């Protein structure tokens, strides 16, 4: 299939143009009218925590693409480089980007739980550039009432930086949803992904890191929930290029009703990735007879002197464990809820932000129709599983 990229992406890939006329030449003002109106008023309810083209209290700079093409042309030139032009869905996304966001993290910036709050519109393409010696955690929370049919987050990290990104899918997206999260990781840097996927009728999620530098690392941790007749296609990958690079892929999901999921995990080690370390694990729980999941973990080892491990499990509600809980006085519905929460709690404990945990628990509780609490008893169920 032949695909056509937008002119500004073609220009960036062939020969970046940093002239003052760049923005007007390539039409980079891609903010929607709603976004323009909302962000231009000083009375918007998110003004205290998020303003476009201004420096956040943490030192992080949030800009639209037109402004970023002037102020940070070298970093801006990397936008789109991690997407595959031969992929029809990714190419379609690039040709229909609306509300692009550029995030610049200056050197030596230290910030935890910097959040872009729910807005009455959605940034469909976010590019994050972290400078050396920075350490930040970013939380992207979409509006519950604004569907996003394609969302891309690209990360470019400089040496000796640390970045964690937590991204939640919209609660409800009619039809198909594409989500692509990709990162390039430099020497002694780390980029960690934390994600929740649920809500779309059908979704393809692709989360990966290219570990280019020596002693680079990435954790890729996610939860998914399928219900009704939803279809999920989930990809996790770590591509090891630099020596002594480390990666960890963790996926855990629950499927109910007649939902279906295909999970693909990949650890790729090239010959230069000497002393590389990779680990991947996928665990899925089916809570209805018609739910289906097909986990496909994979290793591509092209060199020696590396260590890799992989595991995948699929299970159903254990009747013996449910009987144990009900025999202790719990109603059957409460025992079932506690069992499900215990299954998820191990991975929830890996997420970096307490603020995000309450949001995620609420989302999962609503999606699965299971009351969640913060009781340590849930952890006891996980330990006994």
Secondary structure as a PSIPRED ss2 file (coil, helix, strand):
# PSIPRED VFORMAT (PSIPRED V4.0)

   1 X C   1.000  0.000  0.000
   2 X C   1.000  0.000  0.000
   3 X C   1.000  0.000  0.000
   4 X C   1.000  0.000  0.000
   5 X C   1.000  0.000  0.000
   6 X C   1.000  0.000  0.000
   7 X H   0.000  1.000  0.000
   8 X H   0.000  1.000  0.000
   9 X H   0.000  1.000  0.000
  10 X H   0.000  1.000  0.000
  11 X H   0.000  1.000  0.000
  12 X H   0.000  1.000  0.000
  13 X H   0.000  1.000  0.000
  14 X H   0.000  1.000  0.000
  15 X C   1.000  0.000  0.000
  16 X C   1.000  0.000  0.000
  17 X C   1.000  0.000  0.000
  18 X C   1.000  0.000  0.000
  19 X C   1.000  0.000  0.000
  20 X C   1.000  0.000  0.000
  21 X C   1.000  0.000  0.000
  22 X H   0.000  1.000  0.000
  23 X H   0.000  1.000  0.000
  24 X H   0.000  1.000  0.000
  25 X H   0.000  1.000  0.000
  26 X H   0.000  1.000  0.000
  27 X C   1.000  0.000  0.000
  28 X C   1.000  0.000  0.000
  29 X C   1.000  0.000  0.000
  30 X C   1.000  0.000  0.000
  31 X C   1.000  0.000  0.000
  32 X C   1.000  0.000  0.000
  33 X H   0.000  1.000  0.000
  34 X H   0.000  1.000  0.000
  35 X H   0.000  1.000  0.000
  36 X H   0.000  1.000  0.000
  37 X H   0.000  1.000  0.000
  38 X H   0.000  1.000  0.000
  39 X H   0.000  1.000  0.000
  40 X H   0.000  1.000  0.000
  41 X C   1.000  0.000  0.000
  42 X C   1.000  0.000  0.000
  43 X C   1.000  0.000  0.000
  44 X C   1.000  0.000  0.000
  45 X C   1.000  0.000  0.000
  46 X C   1.000  0.000  0.000
  47 X C   1.000  0.000  0.000
  48 X C   1.000  0.000  0.000
  49 X C   1.000  0.000  0.000
  50 X C   1.000  0.000  0.000
  51 X C   1.000  0.000  0.000
  52 X C   1.000  0.000  0.000
  53 X C   1.000  0.000  0.000
  54 X E   0.000  0.000  1.000
  55 X E   0.000  0.000  1.000
  56 X C   1.000  0.000  0.000
  57 X C   1.000  0.000  0.000
  58 X C   1.000  0.000  0.000
  59 X C   1.000  0.000  0.000
  60 X C   1.000  0.000  0.000
  61 X E   0.000  0.000  1.000
  62 X E   0.000  0.000  1.000
  63 X E   0.000  0.000  1.000
  64 X E   0.000  0.000  1.000
  65 X H   0.000  1.000  0.000
  66 X H   0.000  1.000  0.000
  67 X H   0.000  1.000  0.000
  68 X H   0.000  1.000  0.000
  69 X H   0.000  1.000  0.000
  70 X H   0.000  1.000  0.000
  71 X H   0.000  1.000  0.000
  72 X C   1.000  0.000  0.000
  73 X H   0.000  1.000  0.000
  74 X H   0.000  1.000  0.000
  75 X H   0.000  1.000  0.000
  76 X H   0.000  1.000  0.000
  77 X C   1.000  0.000  0.000
  78 X C   1.000  0.000  0.000
  79 X C   1.000  0.000  0.000
  80 X C   1.000  0.000  0.000
  81 X C   1.000  0.000  0.000
  82 X C   1.000  0.000  0.000
  83 X C   1.000  0.000  0.000
  84 X C   1.000  0.000  0.000
  85 X C   1.000  0.000  0.000
  86 X C   1.000  0.000  0.000
  87 X C   1.000  0.000  0.000
  88 X H   0.000  1.000  0.000
  89 X H   0.000  1.000  0.000
  90 X H   0.000  1.000  0.000
  91 X H   0.000  1.000  0.000
  92 X H   0.000  1.000  0.000
  93 X H   0.000  1.000  0.000
  94 X H   0.000  1.000  0.000
  95 X H   0.000  1.000  0.000
  96 X C   1.000  0.000  0.000
  97 X C   1.000  0.000  0.000
  98 X C   1.000  0.000  0.000
  99 X C   1.000  0.000  0.000
 100 X E   0.000  0.000  1.000
 101 X E   0.000  0.000  1.000
 102 X E   0.000  0.000  1.000
 103 X E   0.000  0.000  1.000
 104 X E   0.000  0.000  1.000
 105 X E   0.000  0.000  1.000
 106 X C   1.000  0.000  0.000
 107 X C   1.000  0.000  0.000
 108 X C   1.000  0.000  0.000
 109 X C   1.000  0.000  0.000
 110 X E   0.000  0.000  1.000
 111 X E   0.000  0.000  1.000
 112 X E   0.000  0.000  1.000
 113 X E   0.000  0.000  1.000
 114 X E   0.000  0.000  1.000
 115 X E   0.000  0.000  1.000
 116 X E   0.000  0.000  1.000
 117 X C   1.000  0.000  0.000
 118 X C   1.000  0.000  0.000
 119 X C   1.000  0.000  0.000
 120 X C   1.000  0.000  0.000
 121 X C   1.000  0.000  0.000
 122 X C   1.000  0.000  0.000
 123 X C   1.000  0.000  0.000
 124 X C   1.000  0.000  0.000
 125 X E   0.000  0.000  1.000
 126 X E   0.000  0.000  1.000
 127 X E   0.000  0.000  1.000
 128 X E   0.000  0.000  1.000
 129 X E   0.000  0.000  1.000
 130 X E   0.000  0.000  1.000
 131 X C   1.000  0.000  0.000
 132 X C   1.000  0.000  0.000
 133 X C   1.000  0.000  0.000
 134 X C   1.000  0.000  0.000
 135 X E   0.000  0.000  1.000
 136 X E   0.000  0.000  1.000
 137 X E   0.000  0.000  1.000
 138 X E   0.000  0.000  1.000
 139 X E   0.000  0.000  1.000
 140 X E   0.000  0.000  1.000
 141 X E   0.000  0.000  1.000
 142 X C   1.000  0.000  0.000
 143 X C   1.000  0.000  0.000
 144 X C   1.000  0.000  0.000
 145 X C   1.000  0.000  0.000
 146 X C   1.000  0.000  0.000
 147 X C   1.000  0.000  0.000
 148 X C   1.000  0.000  0.000
 149 X C   1.000  0.000  0.000
 150 X E   0.000  0.000  1.000
 151 X E   0.000  0.000  1.000
 152 X E   0.000  0.000  1.000
 153 X E   0.000  0.000  1.000
 154 X E   0.000  0.000  1.000
 155 X E   0.000  0.000  1.000
 156 X E   0.000  0.000  1.000
 157 X E   0.000  0.000  1.000
 158 X C   1.000  0.000  0.000
 159 X C   1.000  0.000  0.000
 160 X C   1.000  0.000  0.000
 161 X C   1.000  0.000  0.000
 162 X E   0.000  0.000  1.000
 163 X E   0.000  0.000  1.000
 164 X E   0.000  0.000  1.000
 165 X E   0.000  0.000  1.000
 166 X E   0.000  0.000  1.000
 167 X E   0.000  0.000  1.000
 168 X E   0.000  0.000  1.000
 169 X C   1.000  0.000  0.000
 170 X C   1.000  0.000  0.000
 171 X C   1.000  0.000  0.000
 172 X C   1.000  0.000  0.000
 173 X E   0.000  0.000  1.000
 174 X E   0.000  0.000  1.000
 175 X E   0.000  0.000  1.000
 176 X E   0.000  0.000  1.000
 177 X E   0.000  0.000  1.000
 178 X E   0.000  0.000  1.000
 179 X E   0.000  0.000  1.000
 180 X E   0.000  0.000  1.000
 181 X E   0.000  0.000  1.000
 182 X E   0.000  0.000  1.000
 183 X E   0.000  0.000  1.000
 184 X E   0.000  0.000  1.000
 185 X E   0.000  0.000  1.000
 186 X C   1.000  0.000  0.000
 187 X C   1.000  0.000  0.000
 188 X C   1.000  0.000  0.000
 189 X C   1.000  0.000  0.000
 190 X E   0.000  0.000  1.000
 191 X E   0.000  0.000  1.000
 192 X E   0.000  0.000  1.000
 193 X E   0.000  0.000  1.000
 194 X E   0.000  0.000  1.000
 195 X E   0.000  0.000  1.000
 196 X E   0.000  0.000  1.000
 197 X E   0.000  0.000  1.000
 198 X C   1.000  0.000  0.000
 199 X C   1.000  0.000  0.000
 200 X E   0.000  0.000  1.000
 201 X E   0.000  0.000  1.000
 202 X E   0.000  0.000  1.000
 203 X E   0.000  0.000  1.000
 204 X E   0.000  0.000  1.000
 205 X E   0.000  0.000  1.000
 206 X E   0.000  0.000  1.000
 207 X E   0.000  0.000  1.000
 208 X E   0.000  0.000  1.000
 209 X E   0.000  0.000  1.000
 210 X E   0.000  0.000  1.000
 211 X E   0.000  0.000  1.000
 212 X C   1.000  0.000  0.000
 213 X C   1.000  0.000  0.000
 214 X C   1.000  0.000  0.000
 215 X C   1.000  0.000  0.000
 216 X C   1.000  0.000  0.000
 217 X E   0.000  0.000  1.000
 218 X E   0.000  0.000  1.000
 219 X E   0.000  0.000  1.000
 220 X E   0.000  0.000  1.000
 221 X E   0.000  0.000  1.000
 222 X E   0.000  0.000  1.000
 223 X E   0.000  0.000  1.000
 224 X E   0.000  0.000  1.000
 225 X E   0.000  0.000  1.000
 226 X E   0.000  0.000  1.000
 227 X C   1.000  0.000  0.000
 228 X C   1.000  0.000  0.000
 229 X C   1.000  0.000  0.000
 230 X C   1.000  0.000  0.000
 231 X E   0.000  0.000  1.000
 232 X E   0.000  0.000  1.000
 233 X E   0.000  0.000  1.000
 234 X E   0.000  0.000  1.000
 235 X E   0.000  0.000  1.000
 236 X E   0.000  0.000  1.000
 237 X E   0.000  0.000  1.000
 238 X E   0.000  0.000  1.000
 239 X E   0.000  0.000  1.000
 240 X E   0.000  0.000  1.000
 241 X C   1.000  0.000  0.000
 242 X C   1.000  0.000  0.000
 243 X C   1.000  0.000  0.000
 244 X C   1.000  0.000  0.000
 245 X C   1.000  0.000  0.000
 246 X E   0.000  0.000  1.000
 247 X E   0.000  0.000  1.000
 248 X E   0.000  0.000  1.000
 249 X E   0.000  0.000  1.000
 250 X E   0.000  0.000  1.000
 251 X E   0.000  0.000  1.000
 252 X E   0.000  0.000  1.000
 253 X E   0.000  0.000  1.000
 254 X E   0.000  0.000  1.000
 255 X E   0.000  0.000  1.000
 256 X C   1.000  0.000  0.000
 257 X C   1.000  0.000  0.000
 258 X C   1.000  0.000  0.000
 259 X C   1.000  0.000  0.000
 260 X E   0.000  0.000  1.000
 261 X E   0.000  0.000  1.000
 262 X E   0.000  0.000  1.000
 263 X E   0.000  0.000  1.000
 264 X E   0.000  0.000  1.000
 265 X E   0.000  0.000  1.000
 266 X E   0.000  0.000  1.000
 267 X E   0.000  0.000  1.000
 268 X E   0.000  0.000  1.000
 269 X E   0.000  0.000  1.000
 270 X C   1.000  0.000  0.000
 271 X C   1.000  0.000  0.000
 272 X C   1.000  0.000  0.000
 273 X C   1.000  0.000  0.000
 274 X C   1.000  0.000  0.000
 275 X C   1.000  0.000  0.000
 276 X C   1.000  0.000  0.000
 277 X E   0.000  0.000  1.000
 278 X E   0.000  0.000  1.000
 279 X E   0.000  0.000  1.000
 280 X E   0.000  0.000  1.000
 281 X E   0.000  0.000  1.000
 282 X E   0.000  0.000  1.000
 283 X E   0.000  0.000  1.000
 284 X E   0.000  0.000  1.000
 285 X E   0.000  0.000  1.000
 286 X E   0.000  0.000  1.000
 287 X C   1.000  0.000  0.000
 288 X C   1.000  0.000  0.000
 289 X C   1.000  0.000  0.000
 290 X C   1.000  0.000  0.000
 291 X C   1.000  0.000  0.000
 292 X E   0.000  0.000  1.000
 293 X E   0.000  0.000  1.000
 294 X E   0.000  0.000  1.000
 295 X E   0.000  0.000  1.000
 296 X E   0.000  0.000  1.000
 297 X E   0.000  0.000  1.000
 298 X E   0.000  0.000  1.000
 299 X E   0.000  0.000  1.000
 300 X E   0.000  0.000  1.000
 301 X E   0.000  0.000  1.000
 302 X C   1.000  0.000  0.000
 303 X C   1.000  0.000  0.000
 304 X C   1.000  0.000  0.000
 305 X C   1.000  0.000  0.000
 306 X C   1.000  0.000  0.000
 307 X E   0.000  0.000  1.000
 308 X E   0.000  0.000  1.000
 309 X E   0.000  0.000  1.000
 310 X E   0.000  0.000  1.000
 311 X E   0.000  0.000  1.000
 312 X E   0.000  0.000  1.000
 313 X E   0.000  0.000  1.000
 314 X E   0.000  0.000  1.000
 315 X E   0.000  0.000  1.000
 316 X E   0.000  0.000  1.000
 317 X C   1.000  0.000  0.000
 318 X C   1.000  0.000  0.000
 319 X H   0.000  1.000  0.000
 320 X H   0.000  1.000  0.000
 321 X H   0.000  1.000  0.000
 322 X H   0.000  1.000  0.000
 323 X H   0.000  1.000  0.000
 324 X H   0.000  1.000  0.000
 325 X H   0.000  1.000  0.000
 326 X H   0.000  1.000  0.000
 327 X H   0.000  1.000  0.000
 328 X C   1.000  0.000  0.000
 329 X C   1.000  0.000  0.000
 330 X C   1.000  0.000  0.000
 331 X C   1.000  0.000  0.000
 332 X H   0.000  1.000  0.000
 333 X H   0.000  1.000  0.000
 334 X H   0.000  1.000  0.000
 335 X H   0.000  1.000  0.000
 336 X H   0.000  1.000  0.000
 337 X H   0.000  1.000  0.000
 338 X H   0.000  1.000  0.000
 339 X H   0.000  1.000  0.000
 340 X H   0.000  1.000  0.000
 341 X H   0.000  1.000  0.000
 342 X H   0.000  1.000  0.000
 343 X H   0.000  1.000  0.000
 344 X H   0.000  1.000  0.000
 345 X H   0.000  1.000  0.000
 346 X H   0.000  1.000  0.000
 347 X H   0.000  1.000  0.000
 348 X H   0.000  1.000  0.000
 349 X C   1.000  0.000  0.000
 350 X C   1.000  0.000  0.000
 351 X C   1.000  0.000  0.000
 352 X C   1.000  0.000  0.000
 353 X C   1.000  0.000  0.000
 354 X H   0.000  1.000  0.000
 355 X H   0.000  1.000  0.000
 356 X H   0.000  1.000  0.000
 357 X H   0.000  1.000  0.000
 358 X H   0.000  1.000  0.000
 359 X H   0.000  1.000  0.000
 360 X H   0.000  1.000  0.000
 361 X H   0.000  1.000  0.000
 362 X H   0.000  1.000  0.000
 363 X H   0.000  1.000  0.000
 364 X H   0.000  1.000  0.000
 365 X H   0.000  1.000  0.000
 366 X H   0.000  1.000  0.000
 367 X H   0.000  1.000  0.000
 368 X H   0.000  1.000  0.000
 369 X C   1.000  0.000  0.000
 370 X C   1.000  0.000  0.000
 371 X C   1.000  0.000  0.000
 372 X C   1.000  0.000  0.000
 373 X C   1.000  0.000  0.000
 374 X C   1.000  0.000  0.000
 375 X C   1.000  0.000  0.000
 376 X C   1.000  0.000  0.000
 377 X H   0.000  1.000  0.000
 378 X H   0.000  1.000  0.000
 379 X H   0.000  1.000  0.000
 380 X H   0.000  1.000  0.000
 381 X H   0.000  1.000  0.000
 382 X H   0.000  1.000  0.000
 383 X H   0.000  1.000  0.000
 384 X H   0.000  1.000  0.000
 385 X C   1.000  0.000  0.000
